[in-house]
Amino acid sequence: METVAELPEPLARYRPLVEAELRALLGSQSLPLYRMMRYQLGWADTPDEPEVSATADRLRSTLCLLACQSLGGDALAAIPAAAAVELVHNFYLIHHDIQGGTPQRAGRPTVWWLWGPAQGINVGDGMHALARLCLFRLQERGVPKLKVLRAIQALDAAALRLCEGRFLDLSFRERVDVGEQQYWRMVEAKAGGMVGCTMQLGALVATDDEDTVDAFRRCGERLGIALQLVEDIRGLWGGSPEELSRPSDDVMSMAKPLPVVYALEKGTVAQKKELGSIYFKRTMDADDAARLVVLLDEAGARDYVQEKAEALVREAIGAVEERGVAGAGLADLQAVAEFIVRC
């Protein structure tokens, strides 16, 4: 997870506004359920310690506000939508951690690890419900009721796509015949849909032009997929050439990130055979993981995936440029886009 000091200026600029909205939703709730939600959002190091500033970048919520601002809209009016997508994102993370048996995220115990999987599911579901309620707060910011209903519809549709994508992602773990076409279908739903919704909501608050709103949705989808590709790379090689890291828990549990899919489809016969021998096992050990990275390097998988991510970012920015976005608004979006593909 990035620290605040490492964030590009647009992310650092809007993060406090999103934090304030989330705190307004959760800060006064005394039931321990909401304490668990606050912990998930990064406001305490352990359940028994005082709340501290979160280090999360709030990337998705910021993209919502940048979309609104870049179209000449009032970013403050879109803050409830930004907070809503942040809540849905954390709903997903909680369920993801339970499904993967992940004990830590960003250097802290995960919610389910502290409170058990049953309460973890409850916390995640509660955040999803709270996200929908949060969108009604758009009315208090002057957003017309019809747009509020459209925002709820868009968020629900994106959340359903997120679940569809995760279903495919989990199903791929039992297979070694996953091709790129299948990967793209999965990642478009799991990663593209929610970020597309994020920027769609920001544009919806700012404009009535349907083509422009759709362009921002497409921009977000491409940025979301690019973000997943970079996470695929980091999950295998770490965050930088200097960072030594074992593959992520997802990789160790037989997930099929794009570098693996690429090598299984495009590698030499010998590479495919050895990859198959790794993935036919039920679990991956440290020696398997080390050999996996070597095979992927030999197949040129990292460079291929990085190039794909950079191409998606160019397409994303091009989609909004075509709608006349320019100047400071475009520069902000470009800064965040460059942050996304930084490995």
N, C-alpha and C positions, 0 to 999 in steps of 0.2 A: 504494500500500500504506500502511496506517495505521501510525503509529509507536506504540510502547508507551504513551507519555504520553497519546495520544488515545483509548485503548481504554476502554470502560466497565469498571467494577470487576470484574464477573464474568469478563470475558475476561482481564484482567490477573491475576486471582487464580489461575486454573487453567493459564495458559500455561506457567509453570515446571514444573508436574508433567508436562505433555505433552512438553516439551523434554527432561526427564530420562529419560523412557521412550524417546524416539527416540534419544537419545545412548547409552543402554544397548544399543540394538540395533545402532548403527552405529559407536560411538566406538572400539572396539578392532579393527575390521576394517582390515587394512593394504592390501588389494588396491585399486588406484586406482579401481576401479568404485565402491567405497563412499565414496571421497573425492568423487567426482562426485555421489553421492547427498547427502552432507553439504553440498556447495555448493548443490544444488537447494533444500535446506531452509533456506538462508540463513546458514550458519555460517562463511562466509569471503567476503570481498569479491572476491578473485580466487583462482585455484587455488594461487598461490604465497605468499599472505599468511596470517598466523595466523587462526585461527577467531575470529569475533566474534559477539556476541549477535544473533540473528535479529530482524528487525522484523515478521515475519509475525504476523498477529493470531491464527492457529490457531482460527479461528471454528468450523469444523466439529467439530473435536475437543472444543472447549469445550462445544458444544451437547450432545454425548454425555454429558459429565460433569454438566452442569446437569440433563439429563433424569433421570439416576440420582439425583442429590441431591434434586431436587424431589419425588421419590416416597419419600423417606426412606431411600434406599439409600446405600451407602458409595461415594462417588465414586472413592476409591482403587482399589476393586475393578474399576472400569470403565476404568481408564487404558489397559490394552492395547487395548481396543476403540477408544478415542479416538485412540491412536497409529496404529492400523490404517487408520482412515478418512483420517487426515492423509496417510498414505503413498499410498493410492489416489488422493486428490485431486492429489498431486504427480505421480503416474504420468500422470494425465490432462493436467496442465499441460505436462509435457514433450512428450507426443505432440501436444498442441494447438499448441505452439510450432513443432514440426517441420512439421506439416501447413500451418501458416500462414506458414512462413518468417520467424518473428518473431525478430529479432536481440536484443531486450532485453525483460526483464520486471522491473518494480520498480527500474528504474535500473541493472540489472546485465546483462551478457551472458547469454543463455540457455545452457543446457547444450549443446544441439546446435551453437550458434554457436561455442562454445569447443572442443568435442571432435568435432564432426561429427555428421551425422544418424544414422549407423550406431550409434555409441556412445550417442547420445541415446536411440534406441529401446531399446538394451540396458539403459540406466540406468532408463528408465521401466518396462520389463518386470520388472526386478529389484525395483523398489519395490513393484510389484503382488504379486509372489511373497512378498516380505518381509511385506507386510500380512497375508496369509493365515496365515503362520507366527506373526506377532505375536498373533493371536487365541488361539492355543493357550496363551499366557501367562496367559490368564484363569483357567486351572486353578490356577495358582500363587497367585491371589488368592481362591481359594475358590469360584469359579463352577462349578456342576455341569457334568459332561461333556456332558450332553444340551443344555444351554444354549450351550455352546461350539460344538457342531455346528450348532445353529440360527443362531448368530452368523455362522459361516463361510458358511452357505447364504445368509443375508441379504446379506452383503457381496458375494458372487459375483453374486447376482441384481441388486444395485444397480450393480455394475461393468458387467454386461452391458447394463443399461438405459442406462448412461452412454454406452457405445459406440453403441447404437442411436440415442440422441439426437444424438450427434455425427455419425453417418451422415446423419441427416435435415438437420442444420444445414449440412453441407457440400453436400448435394444442392440445397438452396435457393439456393445461389449461382449456379446455372445457370438460375434461373427468375425470372420477374417476376409469376407468378400465385399466389404464396404468400398464403393467407388466414389469418385469426386461428385458425381451427380447426386448421389444420396447424401453425401456430406453437405452439399450446398443447400439441399432441401431442409436438412436439419438445422443448419446454422442460420438460415434466413428466418426460420420460425423462432428459434431459441434466443438468438442474439439480435437479429435485425428488427424483429417486430416491435420490441419494447422501446428501443432507441428511436425507431421510426415514429412510434406513437408519441414519444417525448417531444420531438420537434414538431410533429403535427399539432399537438396541443398548444405549443407556444405560438405557432402561426395562426391557429384558429382564434386565439384571443386577439391577435393583432389585425386580422384581415378577414373580409368576406369573400375574397377571391378563391374559388375552389381549386383552380389550377395551381395557385401559389401554395396553398395548404398541402396539396398533394406532392408538390416538388419538395417541400420540407420533409414530408414523410419519407420520400425516397432518399433524400439526403441522409436522414437519420438511419434508415435501414442499412445503407452502405457503411456509415460510420460504425454502427453496431457490429456488423460483420467484421470490419477491419479490426475493431477492438478484440473480438473473439480470436481472430487469427494471431494477433500479437500475444494474447493470453496463451494460445496454443504453443507459440514459440517459447514464451517464458516458462511454461509448464515443463518443457523439456530441457532448455538450455540455461534457464535463469534469466535475470533481468538485464544483464550486461555481460560483455566478454570477460570482465574481471570477476564476476560473481560466480562462485562455484556453488552449485545447488543440485541436490538429487531431484529427479523428476517429481512433479506434483503428485498429490494423492490421487487425483483423477487418472493420471497416466499410470500410476502403480496399480490402479484397480481396473486396468485394461480398457480405458477410454480410447477412442480413435480420433486424436486430433488430426488436423489436416496434414502436417508433415508425415505422419504415419500412413494416412490414406494415400498420399501422393507416392510414397515409396512402395507401398503394396501394389500400386497400379502401374507405376512407371519404372521401378527399379529393375536391376538385372535379375535373371533367373535365380542366381545364387543369393542375392539380397532378399528376394521375395521368399525363398525357401527358409532362410534363417529368421526372417521376421515372422513367418508362419509358425516356426517352432517356438518362438517366444510367446506368441499370442494364442497358441493352442493350450498353453498352461492355464490353470485356474487362477494363479497369482503370479506376480512378477517380483523377483528378488533383486537385490542390489546389482548383482552381476548381469542379470538380464537388462536392467535399466541402463547400465553403462554401455553394454553392447548395442542396445537399441539406438542410443545417441550416435555412436560411431557409424552404424549402418545408415542412419538418416543423413549424416554429414556426407558419407560416400555417395549417396543418391542425390545430393544437392537440394534436399527438401527444405532446409531453413531458408536459403536464398529464394527459392520458389515461393514460399508462403509470404515472406517479407515483401517481395515484389507484388504479390496479389493484394496485400494490405495497402500498400502505397497507391496502387491503381484504384482501389475502391475509394480511398480518400479523395483522389483527384476527381473521380466521378461524382462523389458527394458534393464537393465544392462547385463543380460544374453545374449540378442540378439547380442550385440556388442562384448562381451567377446568371443563368438563363432567365430567371425571374426578376432580374434587375437589382439584386442585392450587391452592394458595392461599399466602398469607403470603410469606415470604422467597423461597421457590422460584419462585413466580409472578413476584415482582418482578424476580428475576434474569433470567428468560426475557423479560420485557417490556423490560428494559434492553437486552438483546442484540437483540431484535426492532427496537427503535427505532434502534439503531445500524445495522442492516441497511438500513433505508429512508432513512437520512440521505444526501441528495445534496449 
